[in-house]
Amino acid sequence: MSTATSAPRAPQATRPRGSRAHVLAIGLLLALGLLALSVGLSLAVGSKAVPLGEVWAALTSPDDSYNAAVVASRIPRTQLAVLVGAALAVAGAVIQSLTRNPLGDPGLLGVNAGASTSVVLLGAFAGTGTSVWSAIPGAVLAAVVVYVVGSGPAGSTPVRLVLAGAAVSAVLVAVVQAVSLTRPDAFDSYRFWAVGSLAGRTPEHVQTVLWFVLAGLVVCLLMSRALNAVELGDAAATSLGLRPGPTKALAAAGATVLCAAAVAAAGPIGFVGLAVPHIVRSITGADHRWLLPYCAVLGPVLVLLADVLGRVVARPGELMVGAVTAFVGAPFLIAAVRRGRVTG
């Protein structure tokens, strides 16, 4: 009986067609325009403001002028903001779907705690500091441990994953605190990375995480149809010809790669993976074929605008982007919740 009643709902909830698909396509184009504007602001705003017209000239016809040099120095930071924003937002949407937890975000799989532990341990005992490569091993290993611990004989369940993530994160946080107290030199470098920042990033940082982010995005976007089925439950997914276990594992792997790359590159920037999927669902609904592309576009918008705001409010210094994202994203999430259009 339940199968008969759920079948007619799935196309309505997860397959916008006709005029609605047309509206969503136009909305995605508008979101791309907003992303382009945000990129321009990121290149123009800072301790030295550069007019948008000169930003365009510096990008299309670079010369030896001071403004062109300023714009060039901001390109890696802007590129990394786009990659990190897309990675965190898409990973958050996938994690919320897999765990069926509306509060799901990259920290739920222990990625943030794993990356932090890796940074502290390698910084304290190997002298690697807070490089991208020092954070990736811990982030990936923590997510794997959470998935293994949270998987029973019948596979993983949302509750088991959440409990496993909380337990693993608690242990890793204790390790970070213990090492930080005994090795103040490691804590000094770690505490700046832990807030989440894009300042001082170089083209090498971008090149290191670029292929990780692209690979993770491709995997998650290709899984969009399967995620629609998985969200209906394992029984419904099986009836549609999917194998829930391998499907969830592959989607979780894509989300883990995205989380690890983003956290390793910029630190554990909070709120993006939680807020952006909720905000996007109020626009697209639950269909991952629209949800994930929107997240990939609007996630960078949030990170870029937060980064720009951090440079403006504390000029000539700046606030780290991780400290600003909550202030930028919270009003939008609160508005979506009050409208009653946020779904979990």
Residue, then its C-alpha position, 0 to 999 in steps of 0.5 A: m500500500s505504501t509503495a502505491t502511495s509513494a509512487p505518484r509523489a516522487p515525480q512531483a517532488t523530485r522531477p520539476r518539469g515544464s514551466r517549473a524546470h524553465v524557471l529553475a534554469i533561469g534562476l540558475l543563470l541568475a545565480l551564475g550572474l550573482l557569482a560573477l558579480s561576487v568574483g568581481l567584488s572579491l578582486a576589487v575590494g580590499s585594503k586597496a580598492v580597484p574600480l570594477g572597470e580596471v579589474w576587467a582591464a587587468l584580467t583581459s589586458p594585464d600590464d605593469s600598473y599597480n592596480a593590475a598587480v593588486v588584482a593579480s595578487r587577489i586571484p588565488r584567494t578568489q579562486l580558492a573561495v569559489l572552490v571552497g564554497a562549492a565544495l562545502a555547499v555540495a558536500g553539505a547537501v549530500i551529507q544531509s541527504l545521506t543521513r536524512n539529517p537537516l543539521g548535517d554538515p561537513g563536521l558531521l562525518g568528523v572531517n573537520a576534527g580529522a583535519s584539525t588533528s592531522v594539522v596539529l600532529l604533523g605540525a608538532f612532530a613533523g614540522t609541516g605547519t598548516s599546509v594543505w597536504s598536512a590536513i588531507p590525510g586526517a580528514v579522509l581517515a576520519a570520514v572513513v572511520v566514521y563510515v566504518v563505525g556507523s555501518g552495521p551488518a545491514g549497512s549504515t543508518p542516519v542515526r548510526l552515522v551521526l552517533a559515530g561522527a559525534a564519537v570520533s569527533a569528540v576523541l579527535v578534539a581531545v587529541v588536539q587539545a592534549v597536543s596543543l597544551t603540551r606543544p604551544d608552538a603547534f597551537d600557535s600555527y593551528r589556531f589561525w588555521a582553525v578559524g578558517s581563512l583565505a588570506g595569504r593563499t597562493p596559486e600552489h594552494v589552488q592547484t593542490v585542491l583543484w583536482f580534488v574538488l573537481a573530482g568530488l563535484v563530478v562524483c556528486l553531480l553524477m549521483s544526483r538521480a541516485l540521491n533522489a531515490v536514496e532519500l525515499g528510503d532503502a526499500a524504494a531505492t532497491s525497487l528502482g534498481l539501485r543498490p543502496g549500500p554502494t550508492k551511499a558509499l560512493a556519494a559519501a566518498g564524493a562528499t568526503v573528498l570535497c570536505a577534505a579538500a575545502v577544510a585542508a585549503a582554508g580551515p574549517i569554515g563553518f555554516v556554508g555546508l549547513a545553510v546553503p543547502h537549506i536556502v537552496r531547497s527553498i528555491t529548488g525543492a528536494d530534486h538533487r538534479w537542481l539542488l546540487p548545481y545551485c549549491a555549487v553556484l551559491g556556495p561560492v557566493l556566500v564565501l566570497l561575500a563573507d570574505v569581502l565583508g571581512r575585508v571591509v568591516a576591519r579595514p585596513g585589517e580583515l576578519m577571517v572568513g570563517a568568522v563572517t560566514a555565520f553572520v552573512g548566512a544566518p539571516f537567510l537561513i532564519a528567513a527560510v525557516r520562518r517562511g516554513r519552506v526549509t525541509g529536512 
